[in-house]
Amino acid sequence: MTQFEDRGLSVDEACLMIGISRSQMWKLINEKGIRVVRIGKRAVVPVSAINDFLAGPGVKQLPKWEKKS
């Protein structure tokens, strides 16, 4: 494994990597769908956590946001 192969990503970088919004990412983090490492207040997403999530047994669909009337 190279030095940066399992580097930590910011939440924004992880969102860009898998193509979801910040709110969807935080929902996954809070529901324990994606593993994070907490460093103080900062959440760092290991690349391996994203790979594990995407390779997992059926990626869980997040509910679509509905407009409140």
C-alpha positions as CSV (number, residue, x, y, z in Angstrom):
1,M,0.0,0.0,0.0
2,T,1.3,3.4,-0.9
3,Q,1.5,6.2,1.5
4,F,-1.6,7.9,0.2
5,E,-3.6,4.9,-0.8
6,D,-5.8,5.1,2.3
7,R,-5.6,8.7,3.0
8,G,-8.3,10.6,4.8
9,L,-10.7,12.8,2.9
10,S,-12.7,15.7,4.1
11,V,-16.5,15.3,4.0
12,D,-16.6,17.6,0.9
13,E,-13.9,15.6,-0.9
14,A,-15.7,12.3,-0.1
15,C,-18.9,13.8,-1.5
16,L,-17.2,14.7,-4.7
17,M,-15.6,11.2,-4.9
18,I,-19.0,9.4,-4.8
19,G,-21.2,12.1,-6.3
20,I,-23.6,12.9,-3.4
21,S,-24.5,16.1,-1.5
22,R,-23.1,17.1,1.9
23,S,-26.5,16.5,3.5
24,Q,-26.6,12.9,2.1
25,M,-23.1,12.3,3.3
26,W,-23.8,13.5,6.8
27,K,-27.0,11.3,6.9
28,L,-24.8,8.3,5.9
29,I,-22.3,9.2,8.6
30,N,-24.9,9.6,11.3
31,E,-26.6,6.4,10.3
32,K,-23.2,4.6,10.4
33,G,-23.4,3.9,6.7
34,I,-19.9,5.3,6.1
35,R,-17.1,5.0,8.7
36,V,-15.4,8.2,9.8
37,V,-12.5,9.1,12.1
38,R,-13.1,12.0,14.4
39,I,-10.2,14.3,15.0
40,G,-11.5,16.9,17.4
41,K,-14.6,18.3,15.7
42,R,-13.4,17.3,12.3
43,A,-14.7,14.2,10.5
44,V,-12.2,12.4,8.3
45,V,-13.4,9.8,5.8
46,P,-10.9,7.1,5.0
47,V,-10.8,6.1,1.3
48,S,-11.2,2.5,2.4
49,A,-14.5,3.4,4.1
50,I,-15.8,4.7,0.8
51,N,-14.6,1.6,-1.0
52,D,-16.2,-0.6,1.7
53,F,-19.5,1.3,1.4
54,L,-19.7,1.1,-2.4
55,A,-18.7,-2.6,-2.4
56,G,-21.1,-3.4,0.4
57,P,-24.1,-5.7,0.1
58,G,-26.6,-3.4,-1.5
59,V,-26.0,0.3,-1.1
60,K,-28.9,1.7,0.9
61,Q,-31.0,4.2,-0.9
62,L,-31.4,7.5,0.9
63,P,-35.0,8.9,0.9
64,K,-35.5,11.7,-1.6
65,W,-35.9,15.2,-0.3
66,E,-39.5,16.3,-0.6
67,K,-40.6,19.9,-0.9
68,K,-42.6,21.0,2.1
69,S,-45.8,22.8,1.0
